Amino acid sequence: MLVLTRKIDQSIIIGDNIKLIVVEIRGDQVKIGIEAPRDVTVHREEVYREIKEENKRAALRSSLNIEDVNRLLKKPINDSKE
């Protein structure tokens, strides 16, 4: 882990297009501004973890049961033309 010391209004550049700016320091809290392209997602860590967990739960819920797939494939197709 890289640890840097910054003061208010000082920044850190990540890559060519992400800038972190120390906006305010009050007690044990630091406000950070983030300038990044719109296609870069930025989340607080706890929100990011919750999104990942919800995606895992959704993937498990939407998985197909192999027996159901086999039953659908074996189901006769009604080709009658009306």
MODA-V321075 format. One record per pair of residues at least 4 apart in sequence whose ideal C-beta (glycine too) atoms are under 7 Angstrom apart, sorted by the first residue. I is the first residue (numbers start at 1). J is the second residue. D is the distance in whole Angstrom. If there is no record, write none. Layout:
i=I j=J d=D
i=I j=J d=D
This chain:
i=4 j=12 d=6
i=6 j=10 d=4
i=6 j=12 d=7
i=6 j=22 d=5
i=7 j=22 d=7
i=8 j=22 d=5
i=8 j=24 d=7
i=8 j=25 d=6
i=9 j=21 d=7
i=9 j=22 d=7
i=10 j=22 d=6
i=11 j=19 d=5
i=11 j=20 d=6
i=11 j=21 d=5
i=12 j=20 d=4
i=13 j=19 d=6
i=14 j=18 d=4
i=14 j=20 d=7
i=17 j=36 d=7
i=17 j=37 d=5
i=18 j=36 d=5
i=18 j=40 d=7
i=19 j=35 d=4
i=20 j=32 d=6
i=20 j=34 d=6
i=21 j=32 d=7
i=21 j=33 d=4
i=22 j=30 d=6
i=22 j=32 d=6
i=23 j=31 d=4
i=23 j=32 d=6
i=23 j=33 d=5
i=24 j=31 d=4
i=25 j=30 d=5
i=34 j=42 d=5
i=36 j=40 d=4
i=36 j=42 d=6
i=43 j=47 d=4
i=43 j=48 d=4
i=43 j=51 d=7
i=44 j=48 d=7
i=45 j=49 d=6
i=46 j=50 d=7
i=47 j=51 d=6
i=48 j=52 d=7
i=49 j=53 d=6
i=50 j=54 d=6
i=51 j=55 d=6
i=52 j=56 d=7
i=53 j=57 d=6
i=54 j=58 d=6
i=55 j=59 d=6
i=56 j=60 d=7
i=57 j=61 d=6
i=58 j=62 d=6
i=59 j=63 d=7
i=64 j=68 d=6
i=64 j=69 d=5
i=66 j=70 d=6
i=67 j=71 d=6
i=68 j=72 d=6
i=69 j=73 d=6
i=70 j=74 d=6
i=71 j=75 d=7
